[in-house]
Amino acid sequence: MAVFSWFIQVFLSHARRRCLRSTQRHFCMSSELADISDLIYRMHSLSCRLTSISRAKLTSSETLGRDITRICRSTRRRNSPAVMPEYVHGLSLWPPVTSITIATDGMFSRILQDDLVQLKVWVNESPRNLLTVIVAKSTWDYELIAALRALLSTCYIIVWHPDATEDPMARIKAFQSGAGMVTNDLEHLQEGLRRITGIRGTGDLACPWCGLDGLSSLELWQHQPLYHIHEPDMLGSQCPACRRWAAHLTRHINLTHGPDQLADHRTGVFALAVVRRPTDGKFLLVQERHGVGYWLPGGGVDPGESLTAGVIREAWEEAGADIKVTGILTIDSFHNGQWRRIIFLAEPVPVSDAAAEATAAATDGPLAASPAAAEAAAAASDAPGPALRRPSARYRCKTLPDVESAGACWASVGQLEGLPLRSASEPMTWIPWVAGGGRVLPLDPAACPQLGQVFPDFTL
């Protein structure tokens, strides 16, 4: 399988070069060249699927056959005016949990039993059957997640666990096993399910990652980050919606095919934050997209934006946390000022008591917190009473994947060891520095002359 995938990729590289030479020679694409381009795109989708199967060590010929059939069907539909029926969305909950069952009421056409054999029969009944599974067990069952993923590449798996934002290693292992979302937030769960069931499947596009066909351009924009944000990006690939070649397909789909046309403004100025939770000293980590691991929240500062406003916005977009900047850790400048960065110290802003209690109540019953989480919750509570207020409820972070990230998690200094990191230098340097009481500069330009020297064109 790996050799066949390699052969297809070699063929694609030669075919792309020939298409580009022909385009430059004739200044426009003939109909024959367009057909070749469409064939290249379809073969590229098949090649990516073969590669993903090889990486996951799945050898089921039945699973591969279904995916090839999906790609071929979507190719035929491009030349057919027939309107396809909408997806039939099915939900299976392992095991049934009252609060989650109530939250999903009325969203799905079919409610299925928690049985692998029955689920396999249902997904094979029709290519229009789209399965969503919520694994709500009290333990991290990676074998079950992998078995569900083997059913079909288009199956969406949500792991509901009380430590979804407290155990960074377990969280990343769930994604590596095949989960598309790991959460303990009822609001995020409901929004994720609304996005899934909002994809109707009456378009004529196929997802290049999983081969799901019947997507409109807007549905592809919704589907890609929700289903595939943890998977590697497609580099130098053709967009199924506009047929243009994109250096980074994920970014292209997000900027070009959403409700609004977006521009990618880059200033060369970046603002990061080391965010420490005051109740237990844990630090906020972003689960970066494309499976590259965790990193500090932050990113590029937009034109006309202040440095603190930039890091607050990025922390919200990437980690789903509202933060308060409290100090400056370091300022860097490289390449004659073309690349500049500031790293702040910050702390999360707690959500209201009502929102915290609602989030904590959603995981009562079979999903009671672990003793460590319960102890941390008691420490987080600033008022006596029977209500259990977990740190992850009082200091919420992101668990709904989107194009910015796969979510976020709280981690202690000890948990950093062994975690996959996008880049080890920043978290492994500044998180222990803050935890050990290292020096922090005040938010005062007069006390930090380097601010004006490195960022003369940006305000603090």
Helices and strands as residue ranges (DSSP letters): H 2-26, H 31-56, H 61-77, E 88-94, H 98-103, E 110-112, H 116-125, E 129-135, H 142-151, E 156-160, H 168-177, E 181-183, H 186-197, E 205-206, E 213-215, H 217-228, E 235-238, E 245-248, H 249-256, E 269-275, E 283-287, G 289-291, E 294-295, E 298-300, H 307-319, E 323-334, E 339-348, H 353-361, G 365-367, H 371-380, H 391-394, E 407-411, H 413-416, H 425-435, H 450-454
